[in-house]
Amino acid sequence: MLSAELQVASYPEGGVGPQHFSVVKVEVPDGADGLAEGEVLVRNTWTSVDPGLRLRLRAAAPEGYFSAFPLGAPMDGILTVGEVVASRAAGFTTGDTVWHSLGWREHSVVRASDEAMNGIGTLRQLELHGNEPQWFLGALGPMGLTAYAGLAVARALRGGEVLWVSAGAGAVGSLVAQMARLLGHHVIASTGSQEKVRWLQDTLGVDAFSYRDEEPGAALKRLAPDGIDVYFDNVGGDHLEAALDAMRMRGRIALCGSVSDYESEPRGPSNVFLATAKNLTLSGFRGSLYLDLLPEMQARVGRWLQEGHLVCPETVYDGLATAPQALADMLRGRTRGKTLVRL
Ligand SMILES: NC(=O)c1ccc[n+]([C@@H]2O[C@H](COP(=O)([O-])OP(=O)(O)OC[C@H]3O[C@@H](n4cnc5c(N)ncnc54)[C@H](OP(=O)(O)O)[C@@H]3O)[C@@H](O)[C@H]2O)c1
């Protein structure tokens, strides 16, 4: 049968958009007869939209990161949730809900034994326990793991400190803000609009400011006059510079990403010496390399979800063809929470 997939048509210079992709119909098996031993056919139901994809839409991805997406091919390495429609792999049966990493396509033929994306993208059965399947792309999946792992590497799982998270209304940031609040921190979240500021305050229950209306440095002086202990950096550039200024002695910074650089010339902080002067710890980390924390994170976040202490905000686009626009909108701050495509 024919099924649609999104292929990379050209690499963007500057802002990504639908013009850089093409929807292509490809032949996929109808059932188990068309599968090789060890393969599973999945009808994808939800696929993820992540800033990291933009880093791979270029001839060479940053060294050490996931590889660049080749032109004229579907994009391997985007976590996706779906239902098994046929299986020739032990342990997987028709009707199972799974995640895997062959996303941005309607159907995927997945080899169950292939390890993908440091293990986080390997074909995996999902026990829903009353949770929505798409939450496994957000709070109960890679976004939750990234938020939790970042708090762990910044030694911030204990609470009682002042923590700033940038891109605080986004997928990772909104989870960091909620987890840190539940752990007992004083949380300050920054974002790009007053509407998102109100949502962060009213719905997530944290302090918030808009970097478009107030310099981060001035906002931090106002909201945390004695300084901050932990900075969860999703943005880089001027935000990281403001954090170095605002950190207290022995503060910790979790370097999660630098989205302000992904579509423009990188701009590093000019005050790195403050890391030495204040005895700070700056830790880069990748959630996918902390797979051992996944069960602990899912247990804690699952409980918070069931008890109504944590929400899974999402912005949903419908249909595979909308995924490129969803990526463009997310990078420009037009979405809130986890950006998803329903297939
Ligand atoms: N280390 C890891 O393992 C890992 C895993 C997943 C994600 N990440 C990183 O985590 C960060 C957030 O990812 P996400 O999936 O949660 O995306 P997201 O926050 O849902 O979306 C990105 C948001 O960044 C904000 N932004 C864009 N350009 C900006 C700029 N110049 N200055 C300030 N804010 C800007 C926008 O929101 P506003 O409206 O607030 O401007 C935008 O919506 C990214 O840096 C990503 O690469 C890292």
The ligand as an ORCA input file, in Angstrom:
! r2SCAN-3c Opt
* xyz 0 1
  N      19.846     18.292     25.980
  C      18.842     17.544     25.535
  O      18.839     16.311     25.624
  C      17.653     18.213     24.929
  C      16.481     17.486     24.623
  C      15.368     18.185     24.126
  C      15.457     19.555     23.935
  N      16.633     20.190     24.214
  C      16.768     21.642     24.072
  O      15.863     22.247     24.971
  C      15.447     23.502     24.450
  C      13.925     23.551     24.417
  O      13.450     22.505     23.557
  P      11.893     22.198     23.485
  O      11.714     20.944     22.707
  O      11.338     22.286     24.847
  O      11.383     23.409     22.585
  P      10.285     24.508     22.985
  O      10.784     25.231     24.201
  O       8.965     23.872     23.036
  O      10.351     25.470     21.725
  C      11.429     26.357     21.563
  C      11.086     27.734     22.184
  O      12.268     28.483     22.353
  C      11.910     29.845     22.426
  N      12.873     30.635     21.616
  C      13.104     30.547     20.287
  N      14.046     31.448     19.915
  C      14.397     32.109     21.053
  C      15.307     33.167     21.328
  N      16.076     33.728     20.360
  N      15.424     33.608     22.603
  C      14.675     33.061     23.592
  N      13.778     32.061     23.381
  C      13.652     31.586     22.131
  C      10.509     29.998     21.843
  O       9.567     30.266     22.879
  P       9.306     31.754     23.491
  O       7.905     32.119     23.160
  O       9.505     31.577     24.957
  O      10.308     32.670     22.851
  C      10.249     28.614     21.283
  O       8.909     28.230     21.308
  C      16.112     23.638     23.078
  O      17.296     24.357     23.235
  C      16.398     22.193     22.714
  O      17.423     22.074     21.767
  C      17.720     19.548     24.703
*
